[in-house]
Amino acid sequence: MRRADGNVRSRPMRAGIETYLAPLLRVTALTPRMLRLRVGGESLRGFAAGRCADERVKLFFPAPGERAPVLPEIGPTGLRYPEGAQPPHARNYTVRRFDPDTLELDLDFVIHGAGRACEWARRARPGDLLGIAGPAGGYTPSAAADAHLIAGDETALPAIATIVERLTPGARARVIVEVAGPEEEQPLDAGPGVDVTWVHRGAAGWRAPTPLERAVRSVEWPGGVVHAWVAGEAGVVRAIRRHLRDERGLGREALDASGYWRHGMTVEQWVEAEGVEYAAEERDE
């Protein structure tokens, strides 16, 4: 889920990634604007998620009237579809949770607007088939950091939750999440050294500086080595990244920043307007 209806990332999926066709098992409303879709079954045998936080999969959605999407082969140059096949709508999403014993995969969708992925999630019913490629990517909070700053909007919330769950016991972290309002807050499995702050956009919407940017700027900076992970709307992430680099002095090795989506644009419009790959515009590796 990222960019409002999915995540945008910076690299094509590597050769050797497997594809799966999995049935939807359950749909759960986590908040008024977020749904959790659980897919699974024997078709996910061999799926190897859970090695680190913020792992991603590429989802392939059936076209209206179709039961299952056409799945591609994944090679060194990217996705390749059978000759004559119409490529399905595809988006990148975070692996919220995968259980290798039950073969159940949880994917969280922010539901707003009229994006095709959102529309599919709204209409989805148990038994509907979803194409999956992955997992790929991931983030491991550094045990060498004395403190962590983790910040993002609701599109980054599934990734934030996985990062918080993988922090070293006793780690110090400041987590800041921006959501539309208090009804969109979710419980996070945070340890005693993790301070979670929720900020709300409210009627101001995406007017700059957003509550997320203001909250990051107002953080009392901890001593020692600080690592930061930031994701969400691309313009907001760009502003926060500049602040962390120029005013807080974070080097590239200590900052992971990803623009997942662009306010007021579909992913396709964003790619065309700004020349970003189907990928993260602002990711620091």
Summary of the structure (lengths in Angstrom):
residues: 285
radius of gyration: 18.3
end to end distance: 20.9
largest distance: 58.4
contacts: 949
relative contact order: 0.18
helix: 21%
strand: 33%
